[in-house]
Amino acid sequence: MEPVTHFLTGACLARSGFNRKAAYATLAMTLAAEAPDLDVFWAFRGPVAGFEHHRGITHTFIAAPFIALITVAVVWMIHKIRKKPPQAPVRWGLLWCFALIAHLSHLLLDFTNNYGLRPFFPFNPRWYSWDIVFIFEPLMFAALLLALVLPWFFGLADREIGAKRVKFRGRGWAIAAFVFIALLYTVRNAEHAHAINLVRNSSVINAPILRVSAEPEPINPFLWQAIIETADFYQRAAVHTRSDQIELDPSEDVFYKPPVTMATLAAKRSLLGRVYLDWAQWPVVEDKGAMPPPGYNIDPPDPNWHTVQFRDLRFDYPVLTRKASDSILSGWVYVGPQNEIEGMFMSGKEQKD
């Protein structure tokens, strides 16, 4: 999920009752809920290094206790700097438990979307994803935001009329937000399974289906983007689970599997190729010939070089991109005439060795 949703989740968790148990609970849980995304600093070593470590060790069960401890250490330093002591008692052991819970909430939210994570790394390198929620879910975001803002708003109204100040206001709103999210996940999980079954049991494709996935759309739990694989091609389709309809355009939504070339084989052995294929669930590796990667401000390649594109069909559907060449999370590799790696590009930047 995007960072603000993680911050809001940590704050709402604290508001649901944890802030009544120890001072700094809201601060610790809000920070811990986003702390796993500190892996963004790997991007300073280059785009491929950043991609390799994104949702890596910081998003694992084995690292969770240590990151929670680091979060509490940050809170402890803030506590030492403060001149005015908190009114509530500071229970550092309890605060660590709360930070751990908030950290685990981050792993849960990242598991629900289709990017996935590796919670058992380094013992198990497999990626896990539930695929039921888009990377930004406005309904979830609104529920969490309202759970934090409305109690503050009603508190202002109470002060205007001179009502007695309510301590730890907002517990009911926070709990209601999490109940709503649980119901949303329940509906999305059911509709996700329904979308896959609709495609498998339909006759929209005149070829044996090897596998199917259903990728989520924001807001609407009854609309899914299906990816269908056959022996020769991939097919994309919009699935409306409320009306049991499947929409596809054979002239635009079909992508034939590209041939394997010496350049693609070499690119797969590059750092970018190994990292990308380790993560991608629907990888497509295509030899683009001598064309430069679109959108990159780099010199044209040597005419004898081959440009190889890596992309994942999970991130090709219309809500994210208009055409395959604009696919987000694409990687590009320059392969020389002797199948040597001449360059690797992601996120608009070149990976420097």
C-alpha positions as a printed Julia matrix, in Angstrom:
353×3 Matrix{Float64}:
   0.0     0.0     0.0
   1.05    3.61   -0.37
   2.67    5.27    2.69
  -0.17    7.5     3.91
  -2.5     4.51    4.32
   0.14    2.82    6.47
   0.53    5.92    8.65
  -3.25    6.21    9.05
  -3.5     2.52    9.95
  -0.92    2.87   12.71
  -2.65    5.95   14.12
  -6.07    4.25   14.05
  -4.64    1.16   15.73
  -3.41    3.35   18.56
  -6.77    5.12   18.75
  -8.6     1.8    19.0
  -7.44    1.42   22.6
  -3.67    1.0    22.7
  -3.15    4.68   23.52
  -4.9     4.1    26.83
  -2.23    1.66   27.96
   1.02    3.62   27.56
   2.33    7.06   26.71
   3.65    7.56   23.18
   1.54    4.67   21.87
   0.15    6.77   19.02
   3.6     8.03   18.02
   5.21    4.6    18.2
   2.46    2.8    16.3
   2.22    5.46   13.61
   5.98    5.31   12.98
   6.15    1.51   13.17
   3.29    1.11   10.7
   5.42    2.75    7.99
   8.9     1.73    9.2
   9.25   -1.28    6.83
   9.36    1.12    3.88
  12.77    2.33    5.03
  14.01   -0.04    2.35
  13.55    2.88   -0.08
  17.08    3.97    0.85
  18.41    1.08   -1.23
  17.44    3.16   -4.26
  20.52    5.32   -3.64
  22.55    2.39   -4.96
  20.6     2.46   -8.2
  17.13    1.59   -9.51
  17.79   -2.13   -9.88
  19.28   -2.35   -6.37
  16.26   -0.48   -5.03
  13.91   -2.83   -6.87
  15.83   -5.87   -5.61
  15.46   -4.87   -1.96
  11.97   -3.34   -2.15
   9.73   -5.28    0.21
  12.78   -7.28    1.18
  14.21   -7.96    4.63
  12.33   -5.08    6.26
   9.07   -6.75    5.23
   9.78  -10.08    6.94
   8.68  -11.7    10.17
  12.27  -12.2    11.27
  13.03   -8.46   11.05
   9.77   -7.29   12.63
  10.91   -7.47   16.31
  14.11   -5.56   15.53
  12.4    -2.82   13.53
   9.86   -2.44   16.34
  12.81   -2.07   18.74
  14.39    0.6    16.54
  11.06    2.45   16.46
  10.86    2.41   20.25
  14.46    3.65   20.41
  13.46    6.64   18.26
  10.54    7.33   20.6
  12.89    7.02   23.59
  15.18    9.69   22.1
  12.18   11.97   21.59
  11.19   11.3    25.2
  14.65   12.34   26.4
  14.59   15.53   24.37
  11.19   16.6    25.64
  11.24   19.0    28.57
   7.72   18.21   29.72
   7.13   14.58   30.79
   3.98   12.82   29.52
   0.99   12.59   31.84
   0.54    8.85   31.29
   3.18    6.34   32.42
   5.77    5.24   29.87
   5.82    1.45   29.59
   8.65    0.67   27.2
   8.08   -3.08   27.02
   4.42   -2.57   26.25
   5.32    0.09   23.73
   7.56   -2.41   21.92
   4.63   -4.85   21.7
   2.42   -2.13   20.26
   5.09   -1.17   17.71
   5.4    -4.82   16.69
   1.64   -5.02   16.1
   1.76   -1.89   13.95
   4.72   -3.27   12.0
   2.81   -6.49   11.3
  -0.15   -4.42   10.08
   2.16   -3.1     7.36
   2.97   -6.64    6.22
  -0.73   -7.53    6.16
  -1.67   -4.52    4.03
   1.16   -5.15    1.58
   0.1    -8.79    1.33
  -3.42   -7.8     0.27
  -2.36   -6.08   -2.97
  -0.93   -7.63   -6.1
   2.7    -6.52   -5.68
   3.21   -9.01   -2.86
   5.96   -9.53   -0.29
   8.29  -12.23    1.04
   7.46  -12.53    4.76
   9.54  -15.68    5.3
  12.72  -14.41    3.6
  15.6   -15.42    3.81
  14.42  -18.95    4.67
  11.75  -18.96    1.97
  12.25  -16.57   -0.98
   8.73  -17.05   -2.37
   6.55  -13.99   -3.01
   3.03  -14.05   -1.53
   0.13  -11.83   -2.57
  -3.61  -11.92   -1.91
  -4.43   -9.79   -4.99
  -7.69   -8.38   -3.63
  -6.87   -4.69   -3.06
  -5.38   -2.07   -5.35
  -2.13   -0.38   -4.21
  -4.28    2.62   -3.23
  -7.81    1.86   -2.07
  -9.8     5.11   -1.69
 -12.56    3.48    0.38
 -10.08    2.19    2.92
  -8.19    5.48    2.92
 -11.39    7.45    3.54
 -12.49    5.18    6.4
  -9.15    5.57    8.2
  -8.99    9.32    7.6
 -12.54    9.91    8.83
 -11.86    7.8    11.92
  -9.09   10.24   12.85
 -10.61   13.54   11.7
 -14.21   13.23   12.9
 -13.39   12.8    16.62
 -11.18   15.89   16.42
 -13.98   17.82   14.69
 -16.55   16.81   17.29
 -14.06   17.74   20.01
 -13.93   21.27   18.59
 -17.73   21.43   18.69
 -17.77   20.27   22.32
 -15.31   22.97   23.32
 -17.47   25.58   21.6
 -20.43   24.7    23.79
 -18.34   24.18   26.93
 -18.88   20.42   27.19
 -16.56   18.34   29.34
 -13.44   17.2    27.5
 -13.52   13.49   26.68
 -10.19   11.75   27.21
  -9.01    9.29   24.54
 -11.72   10.37   22.13
 -12.15    8.36   18.92
 -11.92    4.73   20.01
 -15.33    3.83   18.56
 -14.54    5.55   15.26
 -11.24    3.67   14.91
 -12.86    0.32   15.64
 -15.66    1.11   13.16
 -13.06    1.87   10.48
 -11.38   -1.51   10.96
 -14.75   -3.29   10.9
 -15.51   -1.57    7.6
 -12.12   -2.6     6.18
 -12.67   -6.2     7.28
 -16.04   -6.23    5.51
 -14.47   -4.66    2.41
 -11.79   -7.35    2.35
 -14.43  -10.05    2.77
 -16.39   -8.76   -0.23
 -13.26   -8.32   -2.32
 -11.99  -11.8    -1.51
 -15.3   -13.34   -2.58
 -15.51  -11.28   -5.78
 -11.88  -12.06   -6.62
 -12.6   -15.79   -6.52
 -15.83  -15.22   -8.45
 -13.97  -13.34  -11.21
 -11.45  -16.15  -11.67
 -14.21  -18.77  -11.78
 -16.16  -16.74  -14.35
 -13.19  -16.69  -16.7
 -12.32  -20.35  -16.22
 -15.9   -21.45  -16.9
 -16.49  -19.13  -19.86
 -15.97  -19.74  -23.56
 -14.59  -16.31  -24.43
 -11.27  -17.81  -25.54
 -11.04  -20.54  -28.15
  -7.94  -22.14  -26.68
  -7.1   -24.19  -23.59
  -6.48  -21.9   -20.61
  -3.25  -22.56  -18.73
  -3.78  -20.11  -15.86
  -5.84  -17.07  -14.85
  -5.39  -14.17  -12.47
  -7.74  -11.34  -11.5
  -6.14   -7.98  -10.71
  -8.0    -5.45   -8.52
  -9.34   -2.06   -9.52
  -9.65    0.8    -7.0
 -13.02    1.48   -5.32
 -15.15   -0.98   -7.29
 -14.98   -4.53   -5.83
 -17.1    -5.84   -8.71
 -14.64   -4.94  -11.49
 -11.47   -6.97  -12.1
  -8.85   -7.1   -14.81
  -8.25  -10.72  -15.78
  -5.03  -12.03  -17.29
  -5.41  -15.28  -19.19
  -2.56  -17.41  -20.46
  -2.76  -19.94  -23.27
   0.03  -21.84  -25.0
   0.55  -19.09  -27.61
  -0.72  -15.82  -26.19
  -1.93  -13.77  -23.23
  -5.42  -12.28  -23.16
  -6.6    -9.39  -21.02
 -10.28   -8.97  -20.12
 -12.46   -6.82  -17.88
 -14.63   -8.95  -15.59
 -17.84   -7.54  -14.07
 -18.75   -9.9   -11.26
 -22.03   -8.2   -10.38
 -23.48   -8.88  -13.85
 -21.3   -11.93  -14.63
 -20.03  -10.29  -17.82
 -16.59  -10.5   -19.43
 -15.45   -7.76  -21.8
 -12.51   -8.2   -24.15
 -11.27   -6.87  -27.45
  -9.35   -9.52  -29.42
  -7.81   -6.79  -31.6
  -6.25   -4.94  -28.65
  -6.23   -7.19  -25.59
  -4.28  -10.12  -27.06
  -0.52  -10.31  -26.71
   1.3   -13.16  -28.43
   4.25  -14.62  -26.58
   7.48  -13.16  -27.95
  10.18  -15.45  -29.32
  13.23  -16.37  -27.29
  16.42  -14.87  -28.73
  20.06  -14.91  -27.73
  19.61  -11.35  -26.48
  16.7   -12.27  -24.19
  18.64  -15.24  -22.81
  21.59  -12.97  -22.04
  19.33  -10.31  -20.49
  17.75  -12.88  -18.2
  21.2   -13.61  -16.76
  21.84   -9.94  -15.96
  21.28   -8.5   -12.48
  18.07   -6.86  -13.63
  16.88  -10.05  -15.3
  17.51  -12.21  -12.23
  15.86   -9.75   -9.86
  12.89   -9.12  -12.15
  12.13  -12.77  -12.88
  12.43  -13.59   -9.18
   9.61  -11.12   -8.46
   7.35  -11.19  -11.54
   4.38  -13.56  -11.61
   3.39  -12.77  -15.22
   6.74  -11.89  -16.82
   7.12  -11.01  -20.48
  10.66  -10.66  -21.86
  10.79   -9.16  -25.35
  13.63   -8.36  -27.71
  12.91   -4.87  -29.09
  15.84   -4.79  -31.5
  17.89   -1.59  -31.64
  15.23    0.78  -30.28
  16.14    2.74  -27.11
  13.95    2.39  -24.01
  11.03    4.85  -24.45
  10.98    7.75  -22.02
  14.67    7.54  -21.08
  16.96   10.49  -21.73
  19.91    8.39  -22.86
  22.04    8.14  -25.97
  20.75    5.83  -28.72
  22.33    2.39  -28.54
  24.83    0.99  -30.99
  23.01   -0.4   -34.07
  24.33   -3.84  -33.18
  22.89   -3.75  -29.66
  19.55   -5.25  -28.71
  17.15   -3.66  -26.23
  15.32   -6.24  -24.1
  12.22   -5.21  -22.16
  11.06   -6.89  -18.95
   7.49   -6.3   -17.83
   4.88   -7.94  -15.65
   1.34   -8.18  -17.04
  -0.09   -7.58  -13.57
   0.82   -3.91  -14.04
  -0.24   -3.5   -17.66
  -3.97   -3.02  -17.27
  -5.77    0.24  -18.15
  -6.0     1.81  -14.7
  -2.19    1.87  -14.62
  -1.06    2.31  -18.23
  -2.38    2.99  -21.71
  -0.07    0.75  -23.69
   2.56   -1.9   -23.13
   5.49    0.4   -23.89
   4.35    2.64  -21.02
   4.05   -0.28  -18.59
   5.02    0.71  -15.08
   7.64   -1.37  -13.31
   9.29   -2.21  -16.64
  12.99   -2.91  -16.88
  15.26   -2.54  -19.89
  18.58   -4.19  -20.69
  21.04   -3.33  -23.45
  22.7    -6.45  -24.87
  25.81   -6.1   -27.05
  26.72   -8.07  -30.19
  28.61  -10.66  -28.12
  25.62  -10.95  -25.73
  27.4    -8.82  -23.13
  25.33   -6.55  -20.87
  25.85   -2.9   -21.86
  23.27   -1.21  -19.62
  20.31   -1.74  -17.27
  17.49    0.76  -16.78
  14.49    1.08  -14.45
  12.36    3.93  -13.11
  13.88    6.38  -15.58
  17.44    5.77  -14.36
  20.42    3.65  -15.31
  21.88    1.16  -12.86
  25.52    2.06  -12.28
  27.9    -0.68  -11.17
